[in-house]
Amino acid sequence: MRKAIFILTFILVIGTCIPASASGENEKTSSSYKTPTKRRDDGRIKAESELDCYKLKVKSCKVDDNDVATIEFSIENTSNYDISGYMTNYDSKAYDDEGTCYDGNYLSLAIGNGDFQPNVTFTLPAELSMKFRMRIKNVDPSASVFKRINIYTWNHTKDQNGYMTIYNLPITREGDE
């Protein structure tokens, strides 16, 4: 009996000393200093959010003759209460298939058809979606896909920050339609 208790105690102590990354668990960060590293190599468009209650849906990505991309997307509030929050170009980044990184200096955001700004503050109504747009300036003329777009977001209601991320978003250029 003593031997069984000793073995169980030993296993519990050792189990609590193994870091999550070594034990095979996925670490997920919402720190503004770390960028999501999950990769999508299968070529399909994927949109995901680290924040509870935010469901991201991408509608389109069009680049005009001035090499400015406009990405239309919506965010659905999946909770049963209104959520106050904001999105910012601070710590947001986009990466294309030509290896170009577009930091916050190239990005701006808008609610619906409103004016583009570095930051947007919003209230998402319970169980509804809202339309947003992102603009990326000086898109590489040979780029055909945004491999990853990280949008830094804050949820005031839950005091939670993190990224909404879009993977493998095809670029449509004027005249290609």
N, C-alpha and C positions, 0 to 999 in steps of 0.2 A: 504494500500500500504506500509506504514512504517512497519507494522507488518510483511509482507511478506519479505521485504528486510532484516529486523532483523533476521528472521528465516533462510533465505538463508546464510547470513553472519555467523550466529552461526554454521550452518552445515558445511560450508567451513572451519572455524577455527577448529572445533572439528575434522574434517576429516584429516586435515594436522597434527594433534597432535598424531594420532594413528600410532604406529610403524608398518612397513610392516609385521613383524611376527605376530602381533596381528590382523591385518586385513585379515589374511589368505593367503597373497601372499607368494610365495616361495622365500626364500632368496638364492642367489647363490653367492658364494664367489670365487675369484681367488687369494686370498691372500696366500702366501706361508706358512703362519702360521696356516692356518685352513685346515682341511681335509674334503673332501666331505663326507656328511653323508647320502645321498640318499641310501635307501636299496632296494635290489632286493631279495625277498623271494620266488618267484615263480619257482626258479630253472633253468631258462633259461639263456643262455649266453647273455650278453648285453655289448656293448662297446659304450662309449660316451665321448665327449670332451667338456670342458668348453670354449675352445678357438674357436673363429670364424674361419671358413675356414678349419678346420681339421676334417676329417671324419675317424674314426678309425675302422679297420676291423681285427679281430683276425683269424689266420689261424690254429695254433696248439700249443699244450703244451706237451712236452715230457720230462720225467725225466730219466736220464741214471743210470747206476749201481753205480755211485758215488754220487747219490742223488742231482744232479744238473739239474734243470729244464731249458729248452730252450723254450721260447715262441716266435713264429713267428707272426708278425702282419704287417699291412701296414697302412700308413697314406695317405689319398687322400687330395690334395689341391683343395677345391671346388671353389676357387676364379679364376679370370681371370688374375692374376699376380703372379709372383714367390714370395715365402715366405722364408725368412731366419729365422732360429731358432735353438734351441737346446733342448735336453732332458738330464736330470741329475738324478743320484741316490740320490742326496741331496733332502730330504723331500719326496722321493718316498718310498712307502711301499707296501708289499703284505701280505695278511692274508689267512691262509688256514682253512679248516673245522675242524682241530684239535686244533684250537686256537693259533697257532703259528704266530707271527708277524715277518716278515723279513724286517728289515730296510735297508737303503742305503748301509750298510756294506756288505750285502748279495747280492746286485743287481749290475748288469753291463749291458751295452747297446752296440749295434752294428748296423751299417748301412749295410743292405744287408748281404753279407757273410764276412764282414770285422771283424777286431779284436774287442773283447769286451773291453770297457772302462767305467770309471765312468760317463763320459759326452760325448755326441756326438753332433757335430754341423752339420747342414744340410741346403740345399736349396731345397725346394719342388717346382718343376716346376708347373706352372699354369695348373689346370685341370687334373693333373696326380697323380698317386700313387707312393710311394716309399716303399720298403721293409725294415723292421727293425727287430731286435731280442733283447730279454731281457733274461738275465741269472740270475737265483736265486740259490744260493748255500745252501747246507745243508737242503734240503727239508725233512720235517718229513716223514719217511718211511710209516707211516699209513695214511698220507693225501691223499685224493682222489679228492679234488676240491680246487682251489683258490677262496675263496668267494669274495675277492675284491683285485684288484691291482690298485694302484694309481701311475701314472707316471707323475712326475713334468716336465712341459714343458714351454718353453718360445718362443714367437713369436716376433722376433726382428722387423720385418716389421711393425707390428701394436703396438709394445711396450706393449705386453699383456702376462701375465703369468697365469698359471692355471694347471689343471689336466686333463689327459686323464685317464679314469677309465674303467676297465674290471671287470664284475661281473660274478660269477658262472662258472669259466673256469675249465672244467674237466682235471685232470692230467692223462696222458697216460704214463705208465712205460714201459721200454724196456722189451720185452717178453709178454706184454699184447696185442700186435698188432695182 
